[in-house]
Amino acid sequence: MKTITLVAIALLGFTSCSNDDDATPLLAVEAETVSNLHAPQTGGQGQPIGGEFTKFDFSTGATTTSDTDWDIAFRGTTIIVNGGESQGTTDEPTRTGNAAAYITSNTFAGVTSVDENLFAQDSQSELAIPTGSDNGWYNYNSATFTITPLAGKILVFRTADNKYAKIEILSYYENAPVTPDPFTDASRYFTFNYVYQPNNGVTTFE
């Protein structure tokens, strides 16, 4: 009887160790700053807006020209996600993934997890990240002709392949001047901090 008990304990210990050994270690959360991501557009000021969107892939931390492997894309002040439906604007890419987004009011460090209930995808009637001054991520000052990121507005994303990221936009001008001059500082150059959670099913950024 003792022999059977000892064998059972040994097998249990072996199984436990095997399960521990088989567990896949989590990948490290990635925190980076992107500088001068160029998001040009044509038209505007009453003219039809066009021009290719600049696509960004969180998994590589870089822009991409892929038709499918992108998470978010920029054109002028507009930010779209690779999920939902196109609005049918000129040069707008087809959505092929499951990306979604929402904006939350907090500090960048204060956003430690995602709220799945808040995610929205782009649609024919509206974008997940709203456009227009004070509607989404920026304010347009008509007196100084400047575009300034709204303080405390953090963009939270579900990526095209169902992972998570958050962004804090720091500047819309080349080289991120503290006090941009719209007449001398080139616009449509995004500088932003981001954190990317590369692990499947993990909804925290820590």
Biotite code that builds the C-alpha atoms (Angstrom):
import biotite.structure as struc

atoms = struc.array([
    struc.Atom([0.000, 0.000, 0.000], chain_id="A", res_id=1, res_name="MET", atom_name="CA", element="C"),
    struc.Atom([2.867, 2.362, 0.850], chain_id="A", res_id=2, res_name="LYS", atom_name="CA", element="C"),
    struc.Atom([4.501, 1.590, -2.497], chain_id="A", res_id=3, res_name="THR", atom_name="CA", element="C"),
    struc.Atom([1.336, 2.500, -4.418], chain_id="A", res_id=4, res_name="ILE", atom_name="CA", element="C"),
    struc.Atom([0.966, 5.755, -2.466], chain_id="A", res_id=5, res_name="THR", atom_name="CA", element="C"),
    struc.Atom([4.578, 6.774, -3.096], chain_id="A", res_id=6, res_name="LEU", atom_name="CA", element="C"),
    struc.Atom([4.265, 6.042, -6.812], chain_id="A", res_id=7, res_name="VAL", atom_name="CA", element="C"),
    struc.Atom([1.088, 8.137, -7.012], chain_id="A", res_id=8, res_name="ALA", atom_name="CA", element="C"),
    struc.Atom([2.785, 11.066, -5.270], chain_id="A", res_id=9, res_name="ILE", atom_name="CA", element="C"),
    struc.Atom([5.800, 10.800, -7.564], chain_id="A", res_id=10, res_name="ALA", atom_name="CA", element="C"),
    struc.Atom([3.596, 10.791, -10.658], chain_id="A", res_id=11, res_name="LEU", atom_name="CA", element="C"),
    struc.Atom([1.639, 13.791, -9.369], chain_id="A", res_id=12, res_name="LEU", atom_name="CA", element="C"),
    struc.Atom([4.858, 15.697, -8.776], chain_id="A", res_id=13, res_name="GLY", atom_name="CA", element="C"),
    struc.Atom([6.135, 14.818, -12.245], chain_id="A", res_id=14, res_name="PHE", atom_name="CA", element="C"),
    struc.Atom([2.883, 15.976, -13.855], chain_id="A", res_id=15, res_name="THR", atom_name="CA", element="C"),
    struc.Atom([2.976, 19.242, -11.921], chain_id="A", res_id=16, res_name="SER", atom_name="CA", element="C"),
    struc.Atom([6.554, 19.930, -12.986], chain_id="A", res_id=17, res_name="CYS", atom_name="CA", element="C"),
    struc.Atom([5.736, 19.054, -16.583], chain_id="A", res_id=18, res_name="SER", atom_name="CA", element="C"),
    struc.Atom([2.821, 21.512, -16.610], chain_id="A", res_id=19, res_name="ASN", atom_name="CA", element="C"),
    struc.Atom([5.064, 24.248, -15.223], chain_id="A", res_id=20, res_name="ASP", atom_name="CA", element="C"),
    struc.Atom([7.728, 23.505, -17.812], chain_id="A", res_id=21, res_name="ASP", atom_name="CA", element="C"),
    struc.Atom([5.160, 23.567, -20.639], chain_id="A", res_id=22, res_name="ASP", atom_name="CA", element="C"),
    struc.Atom([3.768, 26.998, -19.668], chain_id="A", res_id=23, res_name="ALA", atom_name="CA", element="C"),
    struc.Atom([4.652, 29.584, -22.294], chain_id="A", res_id=24, res_name="THR", atom_name="CA", element="C"),
    struc.Atom([6.323, 32.633, -20.725], chain_id="A", res_id=25, res_name="PRO", atom_name="CA", element="C"),
    struc.Atom([4.624, 35.949, -21.412], chain_id="A", res_id=26, res_name="LEU", atom_name="CA", element="C"),
    struc.Atom([6.265, 38.395, -23.776], chain_id="A", res_id=27, res_name="LEU", atom_name="CA", element="C"),
    struc.Atom([7.337, 41.727, -22.309], chain_id="A", res_id=28, res_name="ALA", atom_name="CA", element="C"),
    struc.Atom([4.984, 44.673, -22.713], chain_id="A", res_id=29, res_name="VAL", atom_name="CA", element="C"),
    struc.Atom([6.492, 47.133, -25.196], chain_id="A", res_id=30, res_name="GLU", atom_name="CA", element="C"),
    struc.Atom([6.677, 50.880, -24.506], chain_id="A", res_id=31, res_name="ALA", atom_name="CA", element="C"),
    struc.Atom([7.996, 53.133, -27.269], chain_id="A", res_id=32, res_name="GLU", atom_name="CA", element="C"),
    struc.Atom([7.903, 56.668, -28.667], chain_id="A", res_id=33, res_name="THR", atom_name="CA", element="C"),
    struc.Atom([7.259, 57.278, -32.361], chain_id="A", res_id=34, res_name="VAL", atom_name="CA", element="C"),
    struc.Atom([8.571, 60.555, -33.755], chain_id="A", res_id=35, res_name="SER", atom_name="CA", element="C"),
    struc.Atom([7.576, 62.360, -36.939], chain_id="A", res_id=36, res_name="ASN", atom_name="CA", element="C"),
    struc.Atom([5.172, 59.814, -38.385], chain_id="A", res_id=37, res_name="LEU", atom_name="CA", element="C"),
    struc.Atom([4.183, 61.666, -41.543], chain_id="A", res_id=38, res_name="HIS", atom_name="CA", element="C"),
    struc.Atom([0.457, 61.662, -42.347], chain_id="A", res_id=39, res_name="ALA", atom_name="CA", element="C"),
    struc.Atom([0.041, 63.825, -45.459], chain_id="A", res_id=40, res_name="PRO", atom_name="CA", element="C"),
    struc.Atom([-3.257, 64.489, -47.180], chain_id="A", res_id=41, res_name="GLN", atom_name="CA", element="C"),
    struc.Atom([-4.472, 66.291, -50.259], chain_id="A", res_id=42, res_name="THR", atom_name="CA", element="C"),
    struc.Atom([-7.436, 68.650, -50.447], chain_id="A", res_id=43, res_name="GLY", atom_name="CA", element="C"),
    struc.Atom([-9.164, 70.125, -47.431], chain_id="A", res_id=44, res_name="GLY", atom_name="CA", element="C"),
    struc.Atom([-10.577, 73.632, -46.862], chain_id="A", res_id=45, res_name="GLN", atom_name="CA", element="C"),
    struc.Atom([-13.647, 72.843, -48.912], chain_id="A", res_id=46, res_name="GLY", atom_name="CA", element="C"),
    struc.Atom([-11.886, 70.534, -51.369], chain_id="A", res_id=47, res_name="GLN", atom_name="CA", element="C"),
    struc.Atom([-12.271, 66.720, -51.379], chain_id="A", res_id=48, res_name="PRO", atom_name="CA", element="C"),
    struc.Atom([-9.740, 65.088, -49.058], chain_id="A", res_id=49, res_name="ILE", atom_name="CA", element="C"),
    struc.Atom([-7.499, 62.360, -50.451], chain_id="A", res_id=50, res_name="GLY", atom_name="CA", element="C"),
    struc.Atom([-4.057, 60.826, -50.252], chain_id="A", res_id=51, res_name="GLY", atom_name="CA", element="C"),
    struc.Atom([-2.788, 57.489, -48.985], chain_id="A", res_id=52, res_name="GLU", atom_name="CA", element="C"),
    struc.Atom([-3.168, 56.765, -45.275], chain_id="A", res_id=53, res_name="PHE", atom_name="CA", element="C"),
    struc.Atom([0.030, 56.080, -43.335], chain_id="A", res_id=54, res_name="THR", atom_name="CA", element="C"),
    struc.Atom([-0.503, 52.644, -41.776], chain_id="A", res_id=55, res_name="LYS", atom_name="CA", element="C"),
    struc.Atom([1.055, 51.539, -38.491], chain_id="A", res_id=56, res_name="PHE", atom_name="CA", element="C"),
    struc.Atom([1.561, 48.017, -37.133], chain_id="A", res_id=57, res_name="ASP", atom_name="CA", element="C"),
    struc.Atom([1.963, 47.719, -33.350], chain_id="A", res_id=58, res_name="PHE", atom_name="CA", element="C"),
    struc.Atom([3.554, 44.263, -33.590], chain_id="A", res_id=59, res_name="SER", atom_name="CA", element="C"),
    struc.Atom([6.521, 45.665, -35.527], chain_id="A", res_id=60, res_name="THR", atom_name="CA", element="C"),
    struc.Atom([6.408, 49.189, -34.123], chain_id="A", res_id=61, res_name="GLY", atom_name="CA", element="C"),
    struc.Atom([6.682, 50.605, -37.626], chain_id="A", res_id=62, res_name="ALA", atom_name="CA", element="C"),
    struc.Atom([4.718, 51.935, -40.568], chain_id="A", res_id=63, res_name="THR", atom_name="CA", element="C"),
    struc.Atom([3.747, 49.493, -43.296], chain_id="A", res_id=64, res_name="THR", atom_name="CA", element="C"),
    struc.Atom([2.398, 49.446, -46.832], chain_id="A", res_id=65, res_name="THR", atom_name="CA", element="C"),
    struc.Atom([0.656, 46.094, -46.339], chain_id="A", res_id=66, res_name="SER", atom_name="CA", element="C"),
    struc.Atom([-2.994, 45.919, -47.352], chain_id="A", res_id=67, res_name="ASP", atom_name="CA", element="C"),
    struc.Atom([-3.780, 43.600, -44.428], chain_id="A", res_id=68, res_name="THR", atom_name="CA", element="C"),
    struc.Atom([-1.098, 43.717, -41.703], chain_id="A", res_id=69, res_name="ASP", atom_name="CA", element="C"),
    struc.Atom([-1.858, 47.089, -40.126], chain_id="A", res_id=70, res_name="TRP", atom_name="CA", element="C"),
    struc.Atom([-3.666, 48.201, -36.985], chain_id="A", res_id=71, res_name="ASP", atom_name="CA", element="C"),
    struc.Atom([-4.231, 51.952, -37.283], chain_id="A", res_id=72, res_name="ILE", atom_name="CA", element="C"),
    struc.Atom([-3.661, 54.529, -40.016], chain_id="A", res_id=73, res_name="ALA", atom_name="CA", element="C"),
    struc.Atom([-3.221, 58.295, -40.166], chain_id="A", res_id=74, res_name="PHE", atom_name="CA", element="C"),
    struc.Atom([-4.120, 60.955, -42.749], chain_id="A", res_id=75, res_name="ARG", atom_name="CA", element="C"),
    struc.Atom([-4.049, 64.568, -41.653], chain_id="A", res_id=76, res_name="GLY", atom_name="CA", element="C"),
    struc.Atom([-5.841, 64.666, -38.305], chain_id="A", res_id=77, res_name="THR", atom_name="CA", element="C"),
    struc.Atom([-7.862, 61.527, -39.105], chain_id="A", res_id=78, res_name="THR", atom_name="CA", element="C"),
    struc.Atom([-7.039, 58.210, -37.424], chain_id="A", res_id=79, res_name="ILE", atom_name="CA", element="C"),
    struc.Atom([-8.731, 54.998, -38.582], chain_id="A", res_id=80, res_name="ILE", atom_name="CA", element="C"),
    struc.Atom([-8.593, 51.401, -37.359], chain_id="A", res_id=81, res_name="VAL", atom_name="CA", element="C"),
    struc.Atom([-8.302, 48.158, -39.305], chain_id="A", res_id=82, res_name="ASN", atom_name="CA", element="C"),
    struc.Atom([-11.739, 46.990, -38.286], chain_id="A", res_id=83, res_name="GLY", atom_name="CA", element="C"),
    struc.Atom([-15.298, 47.781, -39.270], chain_id="A", res_id=84, res_name="GLY", atom_name="CA", element="C"),
    struc.Atom([-16.265, 49.495, -42.509], chain_id="A", res_id=85, res_name="GLU", atom_name="CA", element="C"),
    struc.Atom([-14.794, 52.082, -44.841], chain_id="A", res_id=86, res_name="SER", atom_name="CA", element="C"),
    struc.Atom([-16.434, 55.492, -45.118], chain_id="A", res_id=87, res_name="GLN", atom_name="CA", element="C"),
    struc.Atom([-15.704, 55.444, -48.829], chain_id="A", res_id=88, res_name="GLY", atom_name="CA", element="C"),
    struc.Atom([-13.349, 58.419, -48.896], chain_id="A", res_id=89, res_name="THR", atom_name="CA", element="C"),
    struc.Atom([-10.688, 58.656, -51.590], chain_id="A", res_id=90, res_name="THR", atom_name="CA", element="C"),
    struc.Atom([-7.682, 56.361, -50.982], chain_id="A", res_id=91, res_name="ASP", atom_name="CA", element="C"),
    struc.Atom([-9.200, 54.906, -47.791], chain_id="A", res_id=92, res_name="GLU", atom_name="CA", element="C"),
    struc.Atom([-7.912, 51.355, -47.162], chain_id="A", res_id=93, res_name="PRO", atom_name="CA", element="C"),
    struc.Atom([-10.200, 48.344, -46.879], chain_id="A", res_id=94, res_name="THR", atom_name="CA", element="C"),
    struc.Atom([-10.686, 47.047, -43.332], chain_id="A", res_id=95, res_name="ARG", atom_name="CA", element="C"),
    struc.Atom([-9.511, 43.426, -43.086], chain_id="A", res_id=96, res_name="THR", atom_name="CA", element="C"),
    struc.Atom([-8.943, 42.971, -39.334], chain_id="A", res_id=97, res_name="GLY", atom_name="CA", element="C"),
    struc.Atom([-10.808, 43.212, -36.041], chain_id="A", res_id=98, res_name="ASN", atom_name="CA", element="C"),
    struc.Atom([-9.269, 46.428, -34.725], chain_id="A", res_id=99, res_name="ALA", atom_name="CA", element="C"),
    struc.Atom([-11.322, 48.817, -32.605], chain_id="A", res_id=100, res_name="ALA", atom_name="CA", element="C"),
    struc.Atom([-10.733, 51.858, -30.403], chain_id="A", res_id=101, res_name="ALA", atom_name="CA", element="C"),
    struc.Atom([-12.024, 54.227, -27.764], chain_id="A", res_id=102, res_name="TYR", atom_name="CA", element="C"),
    struc.Atom([-10.799, 57.414, -26.090], chain_id="A", res_id=103, res_name="ILE", atom_name="CA", element="C"),
    struc.Atom([-10.560, 57.647, -22.325], chain_id="A", res_id=104, res_name="THR", atom_name="CA", element="C"),
    struc.Atom([-9.815, 60.593, -20.026], chain_id="A", res_id=105, res_name="SER", atom_name="CA", element="C"),
    struc.Atom([-6.834, 59.736, -17.847], chain_id="A", res_id=106, res_name="ASN", atom_name="CA", element="C"),
    struc.Atom([-3.092, 60.024, -17.605], chain_id="A", res_id=107, res_name="THR", atom_name="CA", element="C"),
    struc.Atom([-1.107, 57.731, -19.876], chain_id="A", res_id=108, res_name="PHE", atom_name="CA", element="C"),
    struc.Atom([0.259, 55.803, -16.889], chain_id="A", res_id=109, res_name="ALA", atom_name="CA", element="C"),
    struc.Atom([-3.211, 55.707, -15.350], chain_id="A", res_id=110, res_name="GLY", atom_name="CA", element="C"),
    struc.Atom([-4.616, 53.549, -18.155], chain_id="A", res_id=111, res_name="VAL", atom_name="CA", element="C"),
    struc.Atom([-3.531, 50.144, -16.866], chain_id="A", res_id=112, res_name="THR", atom_name="CA", element="C"),
    struc.Atom([-6.097, 47.926, -18.596], chain_id="A", res_id=113, res_name="SER", atom_name="CA", element="C"),
    struc.Atom([-8.675, 47.952, -21.378], chain_id="A", res_id=114, res_name="VAL", atom_name="CA", element="C"),
    struc.Atom([-12.453, 48.099, -21.098], chain_id="A", res_id=115, res_name="ASP", atom_name="CA", element="C"),
    struc.Atom([-13.815, 45.740, -23.749], chain_id="A", res_id=116, res_name="GLU", atom_name="CA", element="C"),
    struc.Atom([-17.271, 47.300, -23.458], chain_id="A", res_id=117, res_name="ASN", atom_name="CA", element="C"),
    struc.Atom([-16.045, 50.651, -24.794], chain_id="A", res_id=118, res_name="LEU", atom_name="CA", element="C"),
    struc.Atom([-14.507, 49.476, -28.058], chain_id="A", res_id=119, res_name="PHE", atom_name="CA", element="C"),
    struc.Atom([-16.035, 50.692, -31.319], chain_id="A", res_id=120, res_name="ALA", atom_name="CA", element="C"),
    struc.Atom([-15.071, 50.051, -34.916], chain_id="A", res_id=121, res_name="GLN", atom_name="CA", element="C"),
    struc.Atom([-15.123, 52.399, -37.879], chain_id="A", res_id=122, res_name="ASP", atom_name="CA", element="C"),
    struc.Atom([-18.441, 52.571, -39.704], chain_id="A", res_id=123, res_name="SER", atom_name="CA", element="C"),
    struc.Atom([-19.896, 54.300, -42.728], chain_id="A", res_id=124, res_name="GLN", atom_name="CA", element="C"),
    struc.Atom([-21.362, 57.000, -40.485], chain_id="A", res_id=125, res_name="SER", atom_name="CA", element="C"),
    struc.Atom([-18.596, 57.580, -37.919], chain_id="A", res_id=126, res_name="GLU", atom_name="CA", element="C"),
    struc.Atom([-15.060, 56.630, -36.975], chain_id="A", res_id=127, res_name="LEU", atom_name="CA", element="C"),
    struc.Atom([-14.020, 54.945, -33.738], chain_id="A", res_id=128, res_name="ALA", atom_name="CA", element="C"),
    struc.Atom([-11.719, 57.949, -33.135], chain_id="A", res_id=129, res_name="ILE", atom_name="CA", element="C"),
    struc.Atom([-14.018, 60.934, -33.828], chain_id="A", res_id=130, res_name="PRO", atom_name="CA", element="C"),
    struc.Atom([-12.822, 63.715, -36.115], chain_id="A", res_id=131, res_name="THR", atom_name="CA", element="C"),
    struc.Atom([-13.100, 67.460, -35.562], chain_id="A", res_id=132, res_name="GLY", atom_name="CA", element="C"),
    struc.Atom([-11.833, 69.902, -32.961], chain_id="A", res_id=133, res_name="SER", atom_name="CA", element="C"),
    struc.Atom([-12.541, 68.801, -29.363], chain_id="A", res_id=134, res_name="ASP", atom_name="CA", element="C"),
    struc.Atom([-14.411, 65.715, -30.598], chain_id="A", res_id=135, res_name="ASN", atom_name="CA", element="C"),
    struc.Atom([-11.535, 63.270, -30.481], chain_id="A", res_id=136, res_name="GLY", atom_name="CA", element="C"),
    struc.Atom([-7.837, 63.716, -29.780], chain_id="A", res_id=137, res_name="TRP", atom_name="CA", element="C"),
    struc.Atom([-7.130, 67.375, -30.661], chain_id="A", res_id=138, res_name="TYR", atom_name="CA", element="C"),
    struc.Atom([-8.168, 71.012, -30.450], chain_id="A", res_id=139, res_name="ASN", atom_name="CA", element="C"),
    struc.Atom([-7.926, 73.442, -33.350], chain_id="A", res_id=140, res_name="TYR", atom_name="CA", element="C"),
    struc.Atom([-7.271, 77.026, -32.287], chain_id="A", res_id=141, res_name="ASN", atom_name="CA", element="C"),
    struc.Atom([-8.653, 79.296, -34.999], chain_id="A", res_id=142, res_name="SER", atom_name="CA", element="C"),
    struc.Atom([-6.832, 82.309, -33.550], chain_id="A", res_id=143, res_name="ALA", atom_name="CA", element="C"),
    struc.Atom([-3.369, 80.747, -33.785], chain_id="A", res_id=144, res_name="THR", atom_name="CA", element="C"),
    struc.Atom([-4.160, 78.209, -36.549], chain_id="A", res_id=145, res_name="PHE", atom_name="CA", element="C"),
    struc.Atom([-2.619, 75.432, -34.452], chain_id="A", res_id=146, res_name="THR", atom_name="CA", element="C"),
    struc.Atom([-3.659, 71.862, -33.714], chain_id="A", res_id=147, res_name="ILE", atom_name="CA", element="C"),
    struc.Atom([-2.897, 70.703, -30.186], chain_id="A", res_id=148, res_name="THR", atom_name="CA", element="C"),
    struc.Atom([-3.455, 67.253, -28.635], chain_id="A", res_id=149, res_name="PRO", atom_name="CA", element="C"),
    struc.Atom([-6.056, 67.357, -25.875], chain_id="A", res_id=150, res_name="LEU", atom_name="CA", element="C"),
    struc.Atom([-4.434, 66.802, -22.495], chain_id="A", res_id=151, res_name="ALA", atom_name="CA", element="C"),
    struc.Atom([-5.546, 63.659, -20.715], chain_id="A", res_id=152, res_name="GLY", atom_name="CA", element="C"),
    struc.Atom([-7.064, 62.010, -23.797], chain_id="A", res_id=153, res_name="LYS", atom_name="CA", element="C"),
    struc.Atom([-5.645, 58.510, -24.206], chain_id="A", res_id=154, res_name="ILE", atom_name="CA", element="C"),
    struc.Atom([-6.436, 56.386, -27.265], chain_id="A", res_id=155, res_name="LEU", atom_name="CA", element="C"),
    struc.Atom([-6.940, 52.698, -26.486], chain_id="A", res_id=156, res_name="VAL", atom_name="CA", element="C"),
    struc.Atom([-6.880, 50.140, -29.281], chain_id="A", res_id=157, res_name="PHE", atom_name="CA", element="C"),
    struc.Atom([-7.692, 46.534, -29.971], chain_id="A", res_id=158, res_name="ARG", atom_name="CA", element="C"),
    struc.Atom([-5.345, 45.539, -32.767], chain_id="A", res_id=159, res_name="THR", atom_name="CA", element="C"),
    struc.Atom([-6.300, 43.831, -36.006], chain_id="A", res_id=160, res_name="ALA", atom_name="CA", element="C"),
    struc.Atom([-5.358, 40.463, -34.458], chain_id="A", res_id=161, res_name="ASP", atom_name="CA", element="C"),
    struc.Atom([-7.019, 41.054, -31.055], chain_id="A", res_id=162, res_name="ASN", atom_name="CA", element="C"),
    struc.Atom([-4.159, 42.312, -28.925], chain_id="A", res_id=163, res_name="LYS", atom_name="CA", element="C"),
    struc.Atom([-4.131, 45.699, -27.175], chain_id="A", res_id=164, res_name="TYR", atom_name="CA", element="C"),
    struc.Atom([-2.325, 49.034, -27.249], chain_id="A", res_id=165, res_name="ALA", atom_name="CA", element="C"),
    struc.Atom([-2.659, 52.564, -25.920], chain_id="A", res_id=166, res_name="LYS", atom_name="CA", element="C"),
    struc.Atom([-1.407, 55.854, -27.371], chain_id="A", res_id=167, res_name="ILE", atom_name="CA", element="C"),
    struc.Atom([-0.728, 59.331, -26.025], chain_id="A", res_id=168, res_name="GLU", atom_name="CA", element="C"),
    struc.Atom([-0.356, 61.844, -28.864], chain_id="A", res_id=169, res_name="ILE", atom_name="CA", element="C"),
    struc.Atom([2.270, 64.460, -28.027], chain_id="A", res_id=170, res_name="LEU", atom_name="CA", element="C"),
    struc.Atom([2.497, 66.615, -31.150], chain_id="A", res_id=171, res_name="SER", atom_name="CA", element="C"),
    struc.Atom([1.140, 67.136, -34.664], chain_id="A", res_id=172, res_name="TYR", atom_name="CA", element="C"),
    struc.Atom([4.191, 69.078, -35.856], chain_id="A", res_id=173, res_name="TYR", atom_name="CA", element="C"),
    struc.Atom([7.591, 67.998, -37.136], chain_id="A", res_id=174, res_name="GLU", atom_name="CA", element="C"),
    struc.Atom([10.132, 67.538, -34.340], chain_id="A", res_id=175, res_name="ASN", atom_name="CA", element="C"),
    struc.Atom([7.414, 68.235, -31.729], chain_id="A", res_id=176, res_name="ALA", atom_name="CA", element="C"),
    struc.Atom([8.053, 71.933, -30.973], chain_id="A", res_id=177, res_name="PRO", atom_name="CA", element="C"),
    struc.Atom([6.841, 73.062, -27.549], chain_id="A", res_id=178, res_name="VAL", atom_name="CA", element="C"),
    struc.Atom([5.064, 76.053, -29.092], chain_id="A", res_id=179, res_name="THR", atom_name="CA", element="C"),
    struc.Atom([4.394, 75.240, -32.739], chain_id="A", res_id=180, res_name="PRO", atom_name="CA", element="C"),
    struc.Atom([4.306, 77.981, -35.345], chain_id="A", res_id=181, res_name="ASP", atom_name="CA", element="C"),
    struc.Atom([1.896, 76.932, -38.118], chain_id="A", res_id=182, res_name="PRO", atom_name="CA", element="C"),
    struc.Atom([3.730, 79.171, -40.591], chain_id="A", res_id=183, res_name="PHE", atom_name="CA", element="C"),
    struc.Atom([7.186, 77.661, -40.045], chain_id="A", res_id=184, res_name="THR", atom_name="CA", element="C"),
    struc.Atom([6.640, 74.231, -38.452], chain_id="A", res_id=185, res_name="ASP", atom_name="CA", element="C"),
    struc.Atom([5.515, 71.482, -40.810], chain_id="A", res_id=186, res_name="ALA", atom_name="CA", element="C"),
    struc.Atom([2.260, 69.842, -39.727], chain_id="A", res_id=187, res_name="SER", atom_name="CA", element="C"),
    struc.Atom([0.886, 66.302, -40.124], chain_id="A", res_id=188, res_name="ARG", atom_name="CA", element="C"),
    struc.Atom([3.891, 64.805, -38.333], chain_id="A", res_id=189, res_name="TYR", atom_name="CA", element="C"),
    struc.Atom([2.727, 62.742, -35.358], chain_id="A", res_id=190, res_name="PHE", atom_name="CA", element="C"),
    struc.Atom([4.833, 62.159, -32.272], chain_id="A", res_id=191, res_name="THR", atom_name="CA", element="C"),
    struc.Atom([3.268, 59.790, -29.759], chain_id="A", res_id=192, res_name="PHE", atom_name="CA", element="C"),
    struc.Atom([3.982, 57.420, -26.906], chain_id="A", res_id=193, res_name="ASN", atom_name="CA", element="C"),
    struc.Atom([2.523, 53.949, -27.101], chain_id="A", res_id=194, res_name="TYR", atom_name="CA", element="C"),
    struc.Atom([2.375, 50.771, -25.057], chain_id="A", res_id=195, res_name="VAL", atom_name="CA", element="C"),
    struc.Atom([1.675, 47.462, -26.780], chain_id="A", res_id=196, res_name="TYR", atom_name="CA", element="C"),
    struc.Atom([0.505, 44.284, -25.047], chain_id="A", res_id=197, res_name="GLN", atom_name="CA", element="C"),
    struc.Atom([1.763, 41.451, -27.318], chain_id="A", res_id=198, res_name="PRO", atom_name="CA", element="C"),
    struc.Atom([0.219, 38.546, -25.414], chain_id="A", res_id=199, res_name="ASN", atom_name="CA", element="C"),
    struc.Atom([-3.048, 36.949, -26.489], chain_id="A", res_id=200, res_name="ASN", atom_name="CA", element="C"),
    struc.Atom([-5.911, 37.398, -24.060], chain_id="A", res_id=201, res_name="GLY", atom_name="CA", element="C"),
    struc.Atom([-4.045, 39.784, -21.725], chain_id="A", res_id=202, res_name="VAL", atom_name="CA", element="C"),
    struc.Atom([-5.966, 43.031, -21.211], chain_id="A", res_id=203, res_name="THR", atom_name="CA", element="C"),
    struc.Atom([-3.530, 44.880, -18.946], chain_id="A", res_id=204, res_name="THR", atom_name="CA", element="C"),
    struc.Atom([-0.573, 47.104, -19.796], chain_id="A", res_id=205, res_name="PHE", atom_name="CA", element="C"),
    struc.Atom([1.572, 46.118, -16.822], chain_id="A", res_id=206, res_name="GLU", atom_name="CA", element="C"),
])
